[in-house]
Amino acid sequence: MKINDTSRISALNPYQRTNETQRPEETKKTARKDEVTISTEAMEMLQAANKPADSERTARIQELKQQVSAGTYSVDANKIAEKLLPFLAE
């Protein structure tokens, strides 16, 4: 049983002839460059994300970092359990 006709192998890529006939200078003229444009809304979001946090939050974060690095930061297991209970009860 013959699955593929050997005379039809050249028909597998009909676009190859088109690519071979094109001149290289034509492809250089028609080649386009990719562009990226960022909308004004995206720029505003980026600027808002890069704004420094308020001083109270920054001070709290520094305090927590110091506690963690000193080994004095403790986690209240009861508070964690209270927060997880509604999710586990579903």
DSSP file (Angstrom, degrees, kcal/mol; ACC not computed):
  #  RESIDUE AA STRUCTURE BP1 BP2  ACC     N-H-->O    O-->H-N    N-H-->O    O-->H-N    TCO  KAPPA ALPHA  PHI   PSI    X-CA   Y-CA   Z-CA
    1    1 A M              0   0    0      0, 0.0     2,-0.6     0, 0.0     0, 0.0   0.000 360.0 360.0 360.0 130.5    0.0    0.0    0.0
    2    2 A K        +     0   0    0      1,-0.2     3,-0.1     3,-0.0     0, 0.0  -0.877 360.0 178.5-103.2 121.1    1.4    3.3   -1.0
    3    3 A I        +     0   0    0     -2,-0.6     2,-0.4     1,-0.2    -1,-0.2   0.917  67.7  36.6 -88.0 -48.5    0.6    6.2    1.3
    4    4 A N  S    S-     0   0    0      2,-0.0     2,-0.6     3,-0.0    -1,-0.2  -0.879  75.4-131.4-111.7 136.7    2.4    9.1   -0.3
    5    5 A D    >   -     0   0    0     -2,-0.4     3,-1.6     1,-0.1     4,-0.1  -0.762  15.3-149.2 -82.9 120.9    2.8    9.8   -4.0
    6    6 A T  G >  S+     0   0    0     -2,-0.6     3,-0.9     1,-0.3     4,-0.2   0.710  92.5  63.6 -67.9 -20.2    6.4   10.5   -4.5
    7    7 A S  G 3  S+     0   0    0      1,-0.2     3,-0.3     2,-0.1    -1,-0.3   0.635  96.4  59.5 -78.1 -11.6    5.7   12.8   -7.5
    8    8 A R  G X  S+     0   0    0     -3,-1.6     3,-1.2     1,-0.2     4,-0.3   0.307  70.8 101.7 -99.0   8.4    3.8   15.2   -5.2
    9    9 A I  G X  S+     0   0    0     -3,-0.9     3,-1.5     1,-0.3     4,-0.3   0.867  78.1  57.3 -61.4 -36.3    6.7   16.0   -2.8
   10   10 A S  G >  S+     0   0    0     -3,-0.3     3,-0.6     1,-0.3    -1,-0.3   0.718  97.5  63.6 -68.3 -18.4    7.3   19.3   -4.5
   11   11 A A  G <  S+     0   0    0     -3,-1.2    -1,-0.3     1,-0.2    -2,-0.2   0.505  79.7  85.1 -82.6  -4.1    3.7   20.3   -3.8
   12   12 A L  G <  S+     0   0    0     -3,-1.5    -1,-0.2     1,-0.3    -2,-0.1   0.862 100.3  29.4 -67.2 -34.8    4.4   20.2    0.0
   13   13 A N    X   +     0   0    0     -3,-0.6     3,-1.2    -4,-0.3     4,-0.4  -0.703  63.9 165.0-126.7  80.5    5.7   23.8    0.1
   14   14 A P  T 3> S+     0   0    0      0, 0.0     4,-0.6     0, 0.0     3,-0.4   0.714  76.0  63.0 -68.6 -18.3    4.1   25.9   -2.7
   15   15 A Y  H 3> S+     0   0    0      1,-0.2     4,-2.2     2,-0.2     5,-0.2   0.635  82.9  78.3 -81.2 -12.8    5.3   29.1   -1.0
   16   16 A Q  H <> S+     0   0    0     -3,-1.2     4,-2.2     1,-0.2    -1,-0.2   0.901  91.3  52.3 -63.0 -39.9    8.9   28.1   -1.4
   17   17 A R  H  > S+     0   0    0     -4,-0.4     4,-1.7    -3,-0.4    -1,-0.2   0.901 108.4  51.2 -62.3 -40.7    8.9   29.2   -5.1
   18   18 A T  H  X S+     0   0    0     -4,-0.6     4,-1.0     1,-0.2    -1,-0.2   0.914 111.0  47.8 -63.4 -43.2    7.4   32.6   -4.1
   19   19 A N  H  < S+     0   0    0     -4,-2.2     3,-0.2     1,-0.2    -1,-0.2   0.864 110.9  51.4 -66.6 -36.0   10.2   33.1   -1.6
   20   20 A E  H  < S+     0   0    0     -4,-2.2    -1,-0.2     1,-0.2    -2,-0.2   0.823 108.0  52.0 -71.2 -30.3   12.9   32.1   -4.0
   21   21 A T  H  < S+     0   0    0     -4,-1.7    -1,-0.2    -5,-0.2    -2,-0.2   0.699  88.2  97.2 -82.0 -18.4   11.7   34.5   -6.7
   22   22 A Q  S  < S-     0   0    0     -4,-1.0    -3,-0.0    -3,-0.2     3,-0.0  -0.456  75.9-125.7 -71.2 141.5   11.6   37.5   -4.4
   23   23 A R    >>  -     0   0    0     -2,-0.1     4,-1.3     1,-0.1     3,-0.8  -0.629  14.8-124.2 -85.5 147.1   14.6   39.8   -4.6
   24   24 A P  H 3> S+     0   0    0      0, 0.0     4,-1.5     0, 0.0     5,-0.1   0.834 109.6  58.3 -60.9 -32.7   16.4   40.6   -1.4
   25   25 A E  H 3> S+     0   0    0      1,-0.2     4,-1.5     2,-0.2     5,-0.1   0.823 102.0  55.2 -69.2 -28.7   16.1   44.3   -1.9
   26   26 A E  H <> S+     0   0    0     -3,-0.8     4,-1.8     1,-0.2    -1,-0.2   0.892 106.7  49.9 -68.3 -38.7   12.3   44.0   -2.1
   27   27 A T  H  X S+     0   0    0     -4,-1.3     4,-0.9     1,-0.2    -2,-0.2   0.834 107.8  54.1 -70.3 -30.7   12.2   42.3    1.3
   28   28 A K  H  < S+     0   0    0     -4,-1.5    -1,-0.2     1,-0.2    -2,-0.2   0.884 109.2  48.2 -69.3 -37.1   14.4   45.0    2.8
   29   29 A K  H  < S+     0   0    0     -4,-1.5    -2,-0.2     1,-0.2    -1,-0.2   0.868 115.9  42.6 -70.0 -36.8   12.0   47.7    1.7
   30   30 A T  H  < S+     0   0    0     -4,-1.8    -1,-0.2    -5,-0.1    -2,-0.2   0.562  85.6 114.5 -89.5  -7.5    8.9   46.0    2.9
   31   31 A A     <  -     0   0    0     -4,-0.9     2,-0.3    -3,-0.2    -3,-0.0  -0.439  52.8-155.8 -66.8 132.8   10.4   44.9    6.3
   32   32 A R        -     0   0    0     -2,-0.2     2,-0.3     0, 0.0    -2,-0.1  -0.797   7.9-130.5-110.5 152.7    8.7   46.6    9.2
   33   33 A K        -     0   0    0     -2,-0.3     2,-0.2     1,-0.0     0, 0.0  -0.761  25.9-112.2 -99.6 148.1   10.0   47.3   12.6
   34   34 A D        -     0   0    0     -2,-0.3     2,-0.4     2,-0.0    -1,-0.0  -0.528  33.0-165.0 -77.6 144.4    8.1   46.4   15.8
   35   35 A E        -     0   0    0     -2,-0.2     2,-0.4     2,-0.0    -1,-0.0  -0.968   9.9-157.4-130.7 147.8    6.8   49.3   17.9
   36   36 A V        -     0   0    0     -2,-0.4     2,-0.4     2,-0.0    -2,-0.0  -0.994   9.2-173.2-124.3 128.8    5.5   49.4   21.4
   37   37 A T        -     0   0    0     -2,-0.4     2,-0.5     0, 0.0    -2,-0.0  -0.979  11.2-151.4-122.2 136.3    3.3   52.2   22.6
   38   38 A I        -     0   0    0     -2,-0.4    -2,-0.0     1,-0.0     5,-0.0  -0.914  20.8-126.2-108.3 127.3    2.2   52.6   26.2
   39   39 A S     >  -     0   0    0     -2,-0.5     4,-2.0     1,-0.1     5,-0.1  -0.182  21.1-113.1 -68.5 162.8   -1.1   54.3   26.9
   40   40 A T  H  > S+     0   0    0      1,-0.2     4,-2.3     2,-0.2     5,-0.2   0.861 117.8  55.6 -65.3 -35.0   -1.4   57.3   29.2
   41   41 A E  H  > S+     0   0    0      1,-0.2     4,-2.2     2,-0.2    -1,-0.2   0.904 107.7  48.4 -64.4 -40.4   -3.4   55.2   31.7
   42   42 A A  H  > S+     0   0    0      2,-0.2     4,-2.3     1,-0.2    -2,-0.2   0.887 110.1  51.7 -66.9 -38.2   -0.6   52.6   31.8
   43   43 A M  H  X S+     0   0    0     -4,-2.0     4,-2.4     2,-0.2    -2,-0.2   0.901 109.6  49.9 -64.1 -40.3    1.9   55.4   32.4
   44   44 A E  H  X S+     0   0    0     -4,-2.3     4,-2.4     2,-0.2    -2,-0.2   0.906 110.8  49.5 -64.2 -41.0   -0.2   56.8   35.2
   45   45 A M  H  X S+     0   0    0     -4,-2.2     4,-2.0     2,-0.2    -2,-0.2   0.896 110.6  50.3 -64.5 -39.2   -0.4   53.4   36.8
   46   46 A L  H  X S+     0   0    0     -4,-2.3     4,-1.4     2,-0.2    -2,-0.2   0.908 111.8  47.1 -65.2 -42.2    3.3   52.9   36.5
   47   47 A Q  H  X S+     0   0    0     -4,-2.4     4,-0.5     1,-0.2    -2,-0.2   0.890 111.4  51.3 -67.0 -38.4    4.0   56.3   38.1
   48   48 A A  H >< S+     0   0    0     -4,-2.4     3,-0.7     1,-0.2    -1,-0.2   0.868 109.1  51.2 -66.4 -35.4    1.5   55.5   40.9
   49   49 A A  H 3< S+     0   0    0     -4,-2.0    -1,-0.2     1,-0.2    -2,-0.2   0.802 109.8  50.2 -70.9 -28.2    3.2   52.2   41.6
   50   50 A N  H 3< S+     0   0    0     -4,-1.4    -1,-0.2    -5,-0.1    -2,-0.2   0.473  84.2 112.0 -90.5  -2.3    6.6   53.8   41.8
   51   51 A K  S << S-     0   0    0     -3,-0.7     2,-0.1    -4,-0.5    -3,-0.0  -0.442  79.0-103.3 -69.5 143.7    5.5   56.5   44.3
   52   52 A P        -     0   0    0      0, 0.0    -1,-0.1     0, 0.0     3,-0.1  -0.405  38.8-110.0 -67.4 144.4    7.0   56.1   47.7
   53   53 A A        -     0   0    0      1,-0.1     5,-0.0    -2,-0.1    -3,-0.0  -0.254  44.6 -83.3 -69.0 160.2    4.7   54.7   50.4
   54   54 A D     >  -     0   0    0      1,-0.1     4,-2.2     4,-0.0     5,-0.2  -0.213  41.6-109.7 -64.2 160.4    3.5   57.0   53.2
   55   55 A S  H  > S+     0   0    0      1,-0.2     4,-2.4     2,-0.2     5,-0.2   0.829 114.2  55.1 -66.3 -34.2    5.8   57.4   56.1
   56   56 A E  H  > S+     0   0    0      2,-0.2     4,-2.2     1,-0.2    -1,-0.2   0.927 110.7  45.3 -64.9 -43.7    3.6   55.4   58.6
   57   57 A R  H  > S+     0   0    0      2,-0.2     4,-2.5     1,-0.2    -2,-0.2   0.915 113.2  50.3 -65.8 -42.3    3.6   52.4   56.4
   58   58 A T  H  X S+     0   0    0     -4,-2.2     4,-2.2     1,-0.2    -1,-0.2   0.905 110.7  49.6 -62.3 -41.8    7.4   52.7   55.7
   59   59 A A  H  X S+     0   0    0     -4,-2.4     4,-2.2     2,-0.2    -1,-0.2   0.901 111.0  49.7 -64.7 -40.4    8.1   53.0   59.4
   60   60 A R  H  X S+     0   0    0     -4,-2.2     4,-2.4     2,-0.2    -2,-0.2   0.904 110.5  50.1 -65.2 -41.3    6.0   49.9   60.2
   61   61 A I  H  X S+     0   0    0     -4,-2.5     4,-2.4     2,-0.2    -1,-0.2   0.911 110.9  48.8 -64.0 -42.4    7.7   47.9   57.5
   62   62 A Q  H  X S+     0   0    0     -4,-2.2     4,-2.2     2,-0.2    -1,-0.2   0.900 110.5  51.6 -63.7 -40.2   11.1   48.8   58.9
   63   63 A E  H  X S+     0   0    0     -4,-2.2     4,-2.1     1,-0.2    -2,-0.2   0.920 111.0  47.1 -62.3 -44.2   10.0   47.9   62.4
   64   64 A L  H  X S+     0   0    0     -4,-2.4     4,-2.5     1,-0.2    -2,-0.2   0.889 110.2  53.1 -65.4 -39.0    8.9   44.5   61.2
   65   65 A K  H  X S+     0   0    0     -4,-2.4     4,-2.5     1,-0.2    -1,-0.2   0.907 109.5  48.7 -61.7 -41.7   12.1   43.9   59.3
   66   66 A Q  H  X S+     0   0    0     -4,-2.2     4,-2.1     2,-0.2     6,-0.2   0.903 111.1  49.9 -65.6 -40.8   14.1   44.7   62.4
   67   67 A Q  H  X>S+     0   0    0     -4,-2.1     5,-1.9     2,-0.2     6,-1.2   0.911 112.3  47.4 -64.1 -41.8   12.0   42.3   64.5
   68   68 A V  H  <5S+     0   0    0     -4,-2.5     3,-0.4     1,-0.2    -2,-0.2   0.929 113.5  47.0 -65.9 -44.6   12.4   39.5   62.0
   69   69 A S  H  <5S+     0   0    0     -4,-2.5    -1,-0.2     1,-0.2    -2,-0.2   0.834 114.6  47.2 -68.2 -30.5   16.1   40.0   61.6
   70   70 A A  H  <5S-     0   0    0     -4,-2.1    -1,-0.2    -5,-0.2    -2,-0.2   0.645 110.7-122.8 -82.8 -14.8   16.5   40.1   65.4
   71   71 A G  T  <5S+     0   0    0     -4,-1.1    -3,-0.2    -3,-0.4    -4,-0.1   0.649  82.9 111.5  83.8  14.9   14.4   37.0   65.9
   72   72 A T      < +     0   0    0     -5,-1.9     2,-0.4    -6,-0.2    -4,-0.2   0.446  41.4 110.7-100.2  -1.3   11.9   38.8   68.2
   73   73 A Y        -     0   0    0     -6,-1.2     2,-0.4    -9,-0.1    -9,-0.0  -0.613  48.3-172.2 -77.5 126.4    8.9   38.8   65.7
   74   74 A S        -     0   0    0     -2,-0.4     2,-0.5     2,-0.0    -2,-0.0  -0.936  15.4-141.2-123.0 145.8    6.2   36.4   66.9
   75   75 A V        -     0   0    0     -2,-0.4     2,-0.8     4,-0.0     3,-0.1  -0.882  15.1-132.7-107.0 132.0    3.1   35.3   65.1
   76   76 A D     >  -     0   0    0     -2,-0.5     4,-1.6     1,-0.2     3,-0.3  -0.752  14.4-162.7 -85.4 110.6   -0.1   34.9   67.0
   77   77 A A  H  > S+     0   0    0     -2,-0.8     4,-2.4     1,-0.2    -1,-0.2   0.811  86.5  59.9 -64.9 -31.1   -1.5   31.5   65.9
   78   78 A N  H  > S+     0   0    0      2,-0.2     4,-2.2     1,-0.2    -1,-0.2   0.900 104.4  49.1 -65.5 -40.0   -5.0   32.3   67.2
   79   79 A K  H  > S+     0   0    0     -3,-0.3     4,-1.8     2,-0.2    -1,-0.2   0.899 111.5  49.4 -65.9 -39.7   -5.3   35.3   64.8
   80   80 A I  H  X S+     0   0    0     -4,-1.6     4,-2.1     1,-0.2    -2,-0.2   0.920 110.7  50.2 -64.7 -42.6   -4.1   33.2   61.9
   81   81 A A  H  X S+     0   0    0     -4,-2.4     4,-2.0     1,-0.2    -2,-0.2   0.894 108.6  52.5 -63.1 -40.1   -6.7   30.5   62.7
   82   82 A E  H  < S+     0   0    0     -4,-2.2    -1,-0.2     1,-0.2    -2,-0.2   0.877 111.8  46.2 -63.3 -37.7   -9.5   33.1   63.0
   83   83 A K  H  < S+     0   0    0     -4,-1.8     4,-0.4     1,-0.2    -1,-0.2   0.834 116.1  44.8 -73.5 -33.2   -8.6   34.4   59.5
   84   84 A L  H >X S+     0   0    0     -4,-2.1     4,-2.1     1,-0.2     3,-0.6   0.747  94.3  79.2 -82.8 -24.0   -8.3   31.0   57.9
   85   85 A L  H 3X S+     0   0    0     -4,-2.0     4,-1.9     1,-0.2    -1,-0.2   0.878  89.7  51.9 -56.9 -45.0  -11.5   29.5   59.5
   86   86 A P  H 34 S+     0   0    0      0, 0.0     4,-0.4     0, 0.0    -1,-0.2   0.863 112.2  47.4 -62.0 -32.5  -13.9   31.2   57.1
   87   87 A F  H <4 S+     0   0    0     -3,-0.6     3,-0.5    -4,-0.4    -2,-0.2   0.861 114.4  45.6 -74.7 -36.0  -12.0   29.8   54.1
   88   88 A L  H  < S+     0   0    0     -4,-2.1    -1,-0.2     1,-0.2    -3,-0.2   0.746 104.6  62.6 -79.0 -23.5  -11.8   26.3   55.5
   89   89 A A     <        0   0    0     -4,-1.9    -1,-0.2     1,-0.2    -2,-0.2   0.638 360.0 360.0 -77.2 -14.0  -15.4   26.2   56.5
   90   90 A E              0   0    0     -3,-0.5    -1,-0.2    -4,-0.4    -2,-0.1   0.495 360.0 360.0 -66.7 360.0  -16.6   26.6   52.9
